[in-house]
Amino acid sequence: MKILIISPGYLPITGSHGGAIENLINIYLKHNETIKDDITIYTVKNSANGYDSQIYQHTTFRTIDMTRLSFKLAQKGINFINRFYDYKVKKNYIRLVIKDLKKRQEENNYDVIVFENGQNFIRYFKNEITTKSRLVLHLHNDYLNKDTKYASDIFDSFDEIWTVSEYIKKRVDEIKLLNDKVKVLYNTVDYSLFKKKSSSDEKMKLKNSLGILDSDFVYLYVGRIMEAKGTLELVKAFISLNESYKNIKMLVVGGNKSLNNVDSYIEKIHELAKNNELSLIHI
């Protein structure tokens, strides 16, 4: 089977710089080395060292370089147009993906085209490209429901919609009831990442390096540190809890979208960490 995957266009499909969606795609690509489908994927480079080359026998990577001045200027122009009227192109990324597909004359080369959280791409895509490929939306968030602008149009544009939970499926089902287009595909986990067993000495050494006592109860947050995930509110809640329970610690482990730069949101969390018994790891 020939499959085209269009990533969300925010972060690279890599093991070290990607977010949750990007890492899930990477897990699938690794698994595909045994299935051996012919996969082509569009992804992005969004910083000078924000892309790690992935080598797979059955996947072709095509990278849109978001660091180029021409890309940034075009995106600013699109943002300016969107201020005055509803422009179908919301991101320069999808414009360049479509341009590349048309240049290669690959509109009908694929059995399936998968849009990862690409509900906002489809109207422009179908306006520019006529294809016989099946169009699939893999929806990771509550971005498509009866309150979404052009919800019905977006819904009808896809042949299938796969959601990561029953809740998101119910939200999409609100658009058009009694249909079998929407299905649930639960996220997966790479269990090999959690097979390592640390010795007692290794655990003690790690605890000591983080200032954690054997008697401490440890809360752990792992994920991108960003406002949409409510990391700051979580830290504030922990600090309130810490006023009553002194034998607790919290580790906040993760990075942010800007990758190399500590933004103002993370700086606020760092400031809270300095003033409270909070261990913060930002990678």
N, C-alpha and C positions, 0 to 999 in steps of 0.2 A: 504494500500500500504506500502511496506517495502522500505525505502529509506536510502542509505548510502551517507553521505556528507563528503567529504575530504576538510578540510579548507586549506588555503594557507600555513599554517605552519610557520607563522611569529609571530603572536600574539594570545593570548588566546581568546576563545569565551566567553567573560564576559562583564558585563555592565561597568566595571571601567577600564579595562586594554586593551580592544580590540580597533582596528581601525575601519574605516568605514565599511569594508567588514564584519568584525567580529560582529559589532553591527547590521548590516542588517540580518546576519544569526540569531542572537539572537532574533530579532523581529519576524522572521519567526518561530522560535522554540516556542515562546510564542503564536503566532497565531495558531500553530499546536495543542495546547492543546484543541482547539475547533474542529479542523478537525480530530485529533486523528490518523494520520498516524504513523506508527512505524518507528522512525528515529534513526539511529546510526550516531554519528559524531566523527571524529578524529580531535583533536585540540592539542595545545601545552602548556607546562608550560615553560616560558623562564626567570623566575627570582624567587628568594626565596619566594616572596609574590606576584608573577605575575599571580596567578590563583585564581579566586573566584568560588567555587563550585556552579553550577546551578542545581536546582532541578525541573525536569519536569517529569510528569507521562508517557509521550510518547516519551521521548528522552533518549538515552543512550550515555554518554560521555566516550570517550577513549582518554587518555592524553599521549602524547609523551613528556617525561621530557628532555628538552634541556639543563637543568642545570647540568646533570650528566657528569662526566669527560669522560666516555666512548663515550657519544654522541659527545662531542666536538672533541675528538681525531679522531673519525670516519669521522666527517665532514672535518677536516683538511686533512685527507688522500684523501677524495674525491676531495677536492679543488686542491691538489697536482697532482692527476691523470689528472684532467681537464686541467692542464697547458700544458700537452704534447699530449693528444689526446682526441677526442670527446667521453667522457664517458657518457653513457645514464643516469646515476644517478647524478643529479645535487645537490640534497639535501639528507642528511641522514634521514631527516623526512619522505620522501615518501618511502624510503627503509624499515624503521621500520613499517610504516603503512602496506605495502605489506606483510612483514614478519608476522605481527600479524594476518592479514586476512587469510594467508595460514595456520598458526598454528591453527586457529579456524575453518578452512575448510569452510569459508563463501563466497567463490568466487561467488557462485550462489544463495546466500540467499536473494538477493535484486532485486526488480523490476527495480530500477533506482540507478545508482551511479553518484553523482553530484560532479564534480571537480570545486571548487571555485578558479578562476584564476589559474587553474592547467594545462594550456596548456603545460608546460614543464615537467609535470609528466607522460603524457600519453604514450610516447614511451617506457619508462621503465616499466610502469604498464602493457601494453599489451605484452611486452616481457616476463614478469614474470607470468602473470595471464591470463587464458582463462576463460571468463565468458559469460553467456547468458544475463546478465543484460544490460539494455540500458545505454549507457555512454553519459553523458551530461556535456558540458562545460558551466559554468556560467561566462562570461567574463566581468570584471569590468573596464578594461583598454585597451588601444590600444596596446596589446601585440601579436596579431595574425593578420598579413596582408601579402601581397605578398612579402614583404621584410624580413619576419621572416624566420630564418633557419628551414628547414624541414616543411615549411608551409603546403604544400600539404599533406604530411604524417600525420601531426597533424590534419588537417581538416578532412581527411578521417577516422581517428581513432574514431571520435565521431559520435554518432547517431543524436545528436542535439547540436546546439550552441545557447545559449541565451546571448544576449548583453544588456547592460544597456542603450544604446542610439542608435539612427539612424546612427550617425557618425561612431561608432564602428562597427555597422552592415555593413555599406558600405565598411569599411576597410577590414573586413573579406570576404565580397563578391568579393573583388578583386582577391582572390585566385582562386575561381571557380564561374563563373557567372551562372545565370539561375538555381538556386537551391533553394529549400524551407527548407533547413536544418537550416538556420540562421534566428532567430527571435529576436524581441526586447521585453525585460522584464524590464520595468522602475523600478527604486528604489522606495522604500516606506518610509514613515515617521511615527513614533509613535507619533500621535497627542496628546496623553495624557501627553507627556512631556512638552507641551506648553500651557496647559489649565490654569495654575496658573495665577491669576491676582494680581499684587502687588498694594498696596494702594499708594497714593501720598506721604505719610510719608516714606514708605518703599523705594520708588524710590529715594526720596531726600537723605535718609540716605546712600543708596548705592552709589549715585553720589558723595556725600561728602567724602566717604571713598576712592574713586578713584580719587578725585581731579577734578571732572567734574562739570562745571557750567551749569546753565539752558540755557545759551546762546550758549553753545558748540554744534557743530555738530559732532556726534560720528561715527567713522568707526569701525566695528567689524570683526575680523577674528577669526573663530572657526575651529580648525582642528589640526592635528598633525603638529608639528613644525619641518620641515625637508627640506632639499635642493630640493628634487624632487617637492615639492609644491611651491617653490619660495617664502617662507615666508620672507627671508632676503631682496629680491628684493622689496617685497610689503612694507616692513618697510622703505626702502630707498626712495621709491616713495612717501610715506606719508611724510617723512621728507622734501623732496623737495617741496611738496605741502604746507607744514606748513610754509615755508618761505614767502608765499604770503597770506595765510589765517591763522590768529592767533587764531580764535575761533573754532578750530577743535581738536579733540582728537582721538586716536586710541587705541583699546584694542585688544591684541593678546592673545587668550585663547586656550590653548591646551597643549599636552604633546609631548613626543618624543618616538622613538622606544625602547630606552634603559630604559624607564620607571622611574627608580629611580635615574639615573645619568644625570646630566646636561652636554651634550656633547659640543664640541667646536663650533658647529653651533649655538646652543642656547646661548652660551656664547657671541658670536658676537652680537646677537640680544639684549641681556641684556646690553652690552656695549653701543650700540646705544641708548637704552632706558634711560640710565643714563645721556647721553649727550644731550638729546632732550626731549621735552614735550610729552613723550610717556608712557602710562600706559601699563605695560606688566604683564600678569598673566600667570604663567607657572604651570600647574597642571598635 
